[in-house]
Amino acid sequence: MSHPFDVAETAALYAKKSPQDILKLAFSHFGDELCLSFSGAEDVVLVDMAWKLNKNVKVFSLDTGRLHPETYRFIEQVREHYGIVIELVSPDPTQLEPLVREKGLFSFYKDGHGECCSIRKIAPLRRQLSKTRAWATGQRRDQSPGTRSEVAVVEIDSAFSTPERTLYKFNPLAQMTSEEVWGYIRMLELPYNSLHERGFISIGCEPCTRPVLPRQHEREGRWWWEEATQKECGLHSGNLIAKV
């Protein structure tokens, strides 16, 4: 299979470049095939940057069915603000309904978040990504020093690639800090999730997200009942920089 560029070499070359330069690279190789993952949080910065480069940018969001009402309202606000379609990707009911019937709505507090995230997030994401060659996320290195400190600006998505299809993953905001992201949001007066005004920093599903205290790291508000090294749902944890 031929590849559009050497991933390891490009990741090194673009490691210090701006998010806009990384997005320009992504669009230059993949055009309208590139899709953006929007979580309904501060990654609205990614949507804003991409939309300014390509008004036809494709955006999707994982609708787990357990998001905060504020997040659903925010997704709609972003859709209207940019005049774009945000495709909501939902879990397969044939997988979800047996889980809820057999274990109830809060089984993750007892046996961990892995099974629920697998059905509500990983499987829908895998289905969505099977339709494209490249995607971009708002993942940043400072979001989790333990698991995201090595996030590359471009990588082979080893978690969702298949033997028949190489999936490329771009992380244009990788080197931005939370302070820089919020400086961008305030400077350009972008819409933001109202949960941020209530102490929420990292926003996920309602039962698994809580505000953090001053000087707590943002990921401490996610799956707080579990051991700290497990604070990933599987959307990003399998990815590595690969040379192809």
C-alpha positions as CSV (number, residue, x, y, z in Angstrom):
1,M,0.0,0.0,0.0
2,S,1.4,3.4,-0.9
3,H,1.4,6.2,1.7
4,P,1.1,9.9,1.1
5,F,4.1,10.7,3.4
6,D,6.6,9.3,5.8
7,V,4.8,9.6,9.1
8,A,7.7,9.6,11.5
9,E,9.7,12.1,9.4
10,T,6.6,14.3,9.0
11,A,5.8,14.1,12.7
12,A,9.3,15.3,13.5
13,L,9.2,18.0,10.9
14,Y,5.9,19.4,12.1
15,A,6.5,18.9,15.8
16,K,6.9,22.6,16.5
17,K,4.7,24.0,13.7
18,S,1.4,25.7,14.4
19,P,-2.0,23.9,14.6
20,Q,-3.0,25.7,11.4
21,D,0.1,24.4,9.6
22,I,-0.7,20.8,10.7
23,L,-4.3,21.2,9.5
24,K,-3.1,22.6,6.2
25,L,-0.9,19.5,5.8
26,A,-3.9,17.2,6.6
27,F,-6.2,19.0,4.2
28,S,-3.5,19.0,1.5
29,H,-3.2,15.2,1.6
30,F,-6.8,14.2,2.4
31,G,-9.0,17.2,1.5
32,D,-12.7,16.7,2.3
33,E,-11.9,13.1,3.4
34,L,-10.4,14.4,6.6
35,C,-12.9,14.3,9.5
36,L,-12.7,16.1,12.8
37,S,-13.7,14.5,16.1
38,F,-15.5,17.1,18.3
39,S,-16.1,16.1,22.0
40,G,-18.2,19.1,23.0
41,A,-15.5,20.6,25.1
42,E,-12.6,23.0,24.5
43,D,-11.7,21.3,21.2
44,V,-14.0,23.8,19.7
45,V,-10.7,25.5,18.9
46,L,-9.9,22.7,16.5
47,V,-13.3,23.1,14.8
48,D,-12.7,26.9,14.5
49,M,-9.2,26.5,12.9
50,A,-10.3,23.8,10.5
51,W,-13.4,25.6,9.4
52,K,-11.4,28.7,8.6
53,L,-9.3,26.6,6.3
54,N,-12.1,24.5,4.8
55,K,-15.7,25.4,5.0
56,N,-16.6,21.9,4.0
57,V,-14.9,20.3,6.9
58,K,-16.6,17.1,8.2
59,V,-17.2,17.0,11.9
60,F,-18.6,14.2,14.0
61,S,-19.3,13.8,17.7
62,L,-19.8,10.6,19.7
63,D,-23.3,10.7,21.2
64,T,-22.9,8.1,24.0
65,G,-26.5,8.8,25.2
66,R,-25.0,9.8,28.6
67,L,-23.7,13.3,27.8
68,H,-24.6,16.3,30.0
69,P,-27.6,18.4,28.7
70,E,-25.1,21.3,28.5
71,T,-22.9,19.3,26.1
72,Y,-25.8,18.5,23.8
73,R,-26.8,22.2,23.8
74,F,-23.2,23.2,23.1
75,I,-22.9,20.8,20.1
76,E,-26.0,22.4,18.7
77,Q,-24.6,25.9,19.4
78,V,-21.4,25.1,17.5
79,R,-23.4,23.6,14.6
80,E,-25.3,26.8,14.3
81,H,-22.3,29.1,14.9
82,Y,-20.4,27.7,12.0
83,G,-23.2,26.6,9.8
84,I,-21.8,23.0,9.6
85,V,-23.2,19.5,9.9
86,I,-22.1,17.8,13.1
87,E,-22.7,14.1,12.6
88,L,-23.8,12.5,15.9
89,V,-22.6,8.9,16.1
90,S,-24.6,6.7,18.4
91,P,-24.0,3.2,20.0
92,D,-25.4,0.1,18.3
93,P,-28.6,-0.7,20.3
94,T,-28.1,-4.5,19.8
95,Q,-24.9,-4.1,21.9
96,L,-26.2,-1.4,24.3
97,E,-29.6,-2.8,25.3
98,P,-28.3,-6.2,26.6
99,L,-25.7,-4.4,28.7
100,V,-28.3,-2.1,30.3
101,R,-30.7,-5.0,30.7
102,E,-28.2,-7.2,32.4
103,K,-26.1,-4.8,34.4
104,G,-28.2,-1.6,34.7
105,L,-27.1,2.0,33.9
106,F,-24.2,2.3,36.4
107,S,-22.3,-1.0,36.2
108,F,-19.0,0.9,35.6
109,Y,-18.9,2.1,39.2
110,K,-18.5,-1.6,40.1
111,D,-16.5,-3.2,37.3
112,G,-14.7,-0.4,35.6
113,H,-15.6,1.8,32.6
114,G,-14.0,-0.4,30.0
115,E,-17.2,-2.3,28.9
116,C,-19.4,0.7,28.8
117,C,-16.9,2.8,26.9
118,S,-16.3,0.0,24.5
119,I,-20.0,-0.1,23.5
120,R,-20.9,3.6,23.8
121,K,-17.6,5.0,22.4
122,I,-15.1,2.6,20.9
123,A,-17.4,0.6,18.6
124,P,-19.3,3.7,17.2
125,L,-15.9,5.4,16.6
126,R,-14.6,2.3,14.8
127,R,-17.7,2.3,12.6
128,Q,-17.3,6.0,11.9
129,L,-13.5,5.8,11.1
130,S,-14.0,2.8,8.8
131,K,-15.4,5.3,6.3
132,T,-12.4,7.6,6.1
133,R,-8.6,7.7,5.6
134,A,-7.7,10.4,8.1
135,W,-9.1,12.1,11.2
136,A,-8.1,14.9,13.5
137,T,-8.6,15.2,17.2
138,G,-8.2,17.9,19.9
139,Q,-5.9,15.7,21.9
140,R,-3.2,17.7,23.8
141,R,-0.1,16.5,25.6
142,D,-0.9,18.5,28.7
143,Q,-4.3,16.8,29.2
144,S,-2.8,13.8,30.9
145,P,1.0,13.7,31.7
146,G,0.8,10.0,32.3
147,T,-0.9,8.9,29.1
148,R,-0.8,11.7,26.6
149,S,2.6,13.3,27.1
150,E,4.0,11.7,23.9
151,V,1.1,12.6,21.6
152,A,2.5,13.2,18.1
153,V,1.1,15.8,15.7
154,V,0.6,13.1,13.1
155,E,0.7,9.3,13.5
156,I,-0.6,6.1,12.1
157,D,-3.7,5.2,14.1
158,S,-2.7,1.8,15.2
159,A,-5.9,1.3,17.2
160,F,-8.2,1.7,14.2
161,S,-6.2,0.9,11.1
162,T,-6.8,-2.4,9.4
163,P,-4.5,-4.6,7.3
164,E,-6.4,-3.3,4.2
165,R,-6.6,0.4,5.2
166,T,-4.1,2.6,6.9
167,L,-5.8,5.3,9.0
168,Y,-3.9,8.6,9.6
169,K,-4.5,10.6,12.8
170,F,-3.7,14.3,13.2
171,N,-3.4,16.0,16.6
172,P,-3.0,19.7,15.6
173,L,-3.4,21.0,19.2
174,A,-0.9,18.5,20.7
175,Q,1.5,21.1,21.9
176,M,-1.0,23.7,22.9
177,T,-1.5,24.2,26.6
178,S,-4.8,24.7,28.3
179,E,-3.9,28.3,28.9
180,E,-3.3,28.8,25.2
181,V,-6.5,27.1,24.2
182,W,-8.5,29.3,26.5
183,G,-6.7,32.4,25.4
184,Y,-7.8,31.5,21.8
185,I,-11.4,30.9,22.9
186,R,-11.6,34.2,24.8
187,M,-9.7,36.3,22.2
188,L,-12.0,35.1,19.4
189,E,-15.1,34.9,21.6
190,L,-15.8,31.3,20.6
191,P,-18.8,29.5,22.0
192,Y,-17.9,27.1,24.9
193,N,-19.6,24.5,27.0
194,S,-21.2,26.2,30.0
195,L,-20.0,23.3,32.2
196,H,-16.6,25.0,32.1
197,E,-18.1,27.8,34.3
198,R,-18.9,25.2,37.0
199,G,-15.4,23.8,37.4
200,F,-15.5,21.1,34.7
201,I,-12.3,21.0,32.7
202,S,-12.2,17.5,31.0
203,I,-15.8,16.8,29.9
204,G,-17.1,13.4,29.1
205,C,-20.2,11.4,30.0
206,E,-22.3,12.8,32.9
207,P,-21.9,9.9,35.3
208,C,-18.1,9.7,34.8
209,T,-17.2,13.4,34.9
210,R,-17.0,15.8,37.8
211,P,-15.5,19.2,38.5
212,V,-12.0,19.3,39.7
213,L,-10.7,21.3,42.7
214,P,-8.1,24.1,42.4
215,R,-4.7,22.7,41.3
216,Q,-6.1,19.3,40.6
217,H,-5.2,18.0,37.1
218,E,-8.1,18.0,34.7
219,R,-8.1,14.2,34.2
220,E,-8.7,13.7,37.9
221,G,-12.3,14.7,37.1
222,R,-12.7,11.6,34.8
223,W,-13.4,8.1,36.2
224,W,-12.3,9.3,39.6
225,W,-13.1,6.0,41.3
226,E,-10.4,4.2,39.3
227,E,-6.6,4.0,39.4
228,A,-5.0,7.1,37.8
229,T,-3.1,5.2,35.0
230,Q,-6.5,3.9,33.6
231,K,-7.9,7.3,32.8
232,E,-8.3,6.6,29.1
233,C,-11.4,5.2,27.4
234,G,-9.6,3.6,24.5
235,L,-10.2,6.2,21.9
236,H,-6.5,7.3,21.9
237,S,-4.5,4.9,24.1
238,G,-3.5,2.5,21.4
239,N,-1.8,4.9,19.1
240,L,1.9,5.0,18.4
241,I,4.1,7.0,16.1
242,A,5.0,4.6,13.2
243,K,7.3,4.9,10.3
244,V,5.8,3.6,7.1
